[in-house]
Amino acid sequence: MGNSSRRAGRSLAVACIGVMTLATACGGSAGSAGSDGDAVVLEFQQWWEPELPDGMLRGLVDQFEEENPGVTVELLSGPYASTKEQITAGAASGTMSDVVGLDGAWVDELVDQGAISDLSALMADAGYDDADLASQVQVDGATYMIPVANFAYMMFTNDDLLSQAGVDAPPQTREEFAAAAEAVASSDAGASGWVLPLSLEVPNGVQNDVMSWAWASGGSMLEDGQPDLTGPAVTSAVDFVQELSDDGVLAPGTANLKEQDKVEEFTNGRVAMMIDSLAHINLIRESDPDLAFSISAVPAEEGYTGERGITYASWGVGVSETSEHPEEAWRLVEFLLGEQANGELATAANAFPGNTRSVPDYVEGDPAYQQAFDVWNAGTPVNEFVGLPVAETLMRDFGEQLQRQLQGEQTTEATLEQAQQAWSEEF
């Protein structure tokens, strides 16, 4: 079957998340506990550990090791960007870690490469009942990634910077946002109004920081499953980004900034507003315990009265196709999705759990999480990139054109026409 035909037959099976109750890796470690009695060392590569409280993930893994004598887990941890690079390199060389943290945007390409295992088959072999899983990411009817924790992307605002600029509350509309950003940029605080990361190396800023503006107002970048970048929703969002750039409110270095740079700029008080994942609440607090910030919905177009679309991403988990220990690797995945462990992980990460039976023990009275939870309850989760063919390539195609526009080389119309053509070829 040809590649395009194969993709046409794919489906993304993501159960409604809803409002729940609430170092290059070298895979194939020696040994096989549980089968021939030898010790097993599983490599688990992810970006989660640096974003969780110190020792949290190691503590969960220690518990897994206690429950699975003879199995040792080596955590290979790093920032999101470097983890993606190492997983990509491991997929190409056949040296991927046994268990890997996954972003839904990576799944299609990794399946194409034959790099990640069919989890449906592993679940069947283990007799696992998946009824309690909040969602699964599937290709051709088979599961390749299971979200362990789900994160909404919302608006973070520096309360002090806004106050110093005469803004008394987080903006609710695009008009209010533009005014607030300009007020901060023109104040004596020495800060920018908004930070937009558009690095082509890690192009997820297109998803999280650009398309969020369209989704927040009920818009879509697709029509009948095909690209619709030249339609009114995306056109309006890109026009708004251009307006902010023309107003001089963007943090310097947009073309080279990555997500971790955005968080650093916000935490250090160099920018007043950013669209970011709730996963970074702990990181921000650890970096600056005195920083006063609020969380709100991404502002909508003036006059929009429908539900806000809330961009979300997941900490997903998968198993390497080249792992010599798929049974033990699945046992680690199953443990992370267990009711108790998943609840603890979601609590530590301020996330929505992957197991619908898990009840996170969120800190009572935590204003940041309460604000986010209220927004989540009132909105609709959306991420149209999940499950698309070569999702990161699509983001990069779009980012290349948007960079050209922000550098004054072309109009919004030209940007979206060029991106539409590139996306149509990929589809």
Secondary structure, 3 states (H helix, E strand, C coil): CCHHHHHHCCCCCCCCCCCCCCCCCCCCCCCCCCCCCCCEEEEEEECCHHHCCCCHHHHHHHHHHHHCCCEEEEEEECCHHHHHHHHHHHHHHCCCCCEEEECHHHHHHHHHCCCECCHHHHHHHHCCCCCCECCCEEECCEEEEEEEEEEEEEEEEEHHHHHHCCCCCCCCEHHHHHHHHHHHHCCCCCCEEECCCCCCCCCCHHHHHHHHHHHHCCCCCEECCEECCCCHHHHHHHHHHHHHHHCCCECCCHHHCCHHHHHHHHHCCCEEEEEEEHHHHHHHHHHCCCCCEEEECCCECCCCCCCCEEEEEEEEEEEECCCCCHHHHHHHHHHHCCHHHHHHHHHHHCCEECECCCCCCCCCCCHHHHHHHHHHHHCEEECCCCCCCCHHHHHHHHHHHHHHHHCCCCCHHHHHHHHHHHHHHHC
